[in-house]
Amino acid sequence: MLIDNGETEYDVEMSTVPIASKSLAKALDGEKPEFVDLPTIKEQDAKDIANLFAEMFDTENKAPSKNIEIFNHIYDNNIELYETVKNLIGSKENQQLLCSGAG
């Protein structure tokens, strides 16, 4: 069966298979290369791998968020200190820093 760009299903399937090292020169010359034999995966191994990733995905989605909760308490417990420092320093946003280089 031809695909829109003229490639066959076999061409598309083989486009992801590595070329055998002994066939690289042939491929570079524009000839049809030989491909490596891909390992086969046992059906049970494939199911075990799929289950592993499904469990990891499920665990990740059920786990509580860690990053935000840790830092919220620091600010809440020290809000007076943060506000005092902010008031003393003032607004320093969008200011160019003065730097001198030794030279």
N, C-alpha and C positions, 0 to 999 in steps of 0.2 A: 504494500500500500504506500503510495506517495503522500508526503506531507506538503503543505503549501510551498515551501522553499525547494522542493525537489528531492529532499532526503527521504530515505525509506525509514520505516520503524527500526530496522536493524541498525542503520547509521546513527539514529538518535540514541538507541540503547547502548551501542558500543562507544559513544562519545564520552562516556564516563569511565570506561575501562582503560587502565594504563596500557601503554604500548610496551611490548617486550623490549628490553634493552638491546638485544641482538638485532632488532628490527628498526631502530631509530633512523639509521642512514637511509633505509628503504622509505620510511615515512617522509623524511626530509626531501627525498628525490621525487615525491609525489605519488609513489606507489602505495598500494594497499598494505598497511603494516600488519604484523602479527601481534596479537594481544596476549597479555598474561592470563593464565587460568585463575579465575577468582575462587577463593575458598568458599565452601558451602557451609552454611550454618544449620545445625540441627533444629528442627521445629521447636523442641522443648527449650533449647537455648534462646531462640528468638522470643519465645513467650516469656521466659525469665527476664530477659533484658527489657522487654516492653513493660512488664510488671514493675521492675525496679524503677524505671523512669516515671511510671504512673504514680507509684508510691511517693517518690521524691516530689513530684509536682503537687500531689495532694497535701503532703506535709508542709511544703512551702506556703501553700495558699491558706492553710489553717493556722499557721504560726502567728503569734501576735507581732506587731511591729515593734522593733527594738530601738531604732535610732532616735526617733522623736521623743519617745517617752523618757529616755535616759536624760536628755538635756532639758526638758521642760521643768523638772524638779529643781535643777540647779538655779535657773532664773527665778522660779517661784520662791525658793528659799532665801534668795539674796537680792530681791527686787530693790530694796532700799539702797544697797551698795551700788547696784547698776545705775539707778537713777541719780545718785550723788555724783558718781564719776561722770556720767553723761552731762550733768549740769555744770560741773567744773570745767570740763574740756570744751563744751559747746559743740556747735555743729561743725564738723570737719569734712563734710561730704564735698566731693568735687573740687578739692583744693590741690594746687600743684605743689609738690614737695620740693623744698630747696635742698639741693645736694651739691656738695663740693667734692671734687676729685683731687687726689694727691697726684701731682705730676710735675 
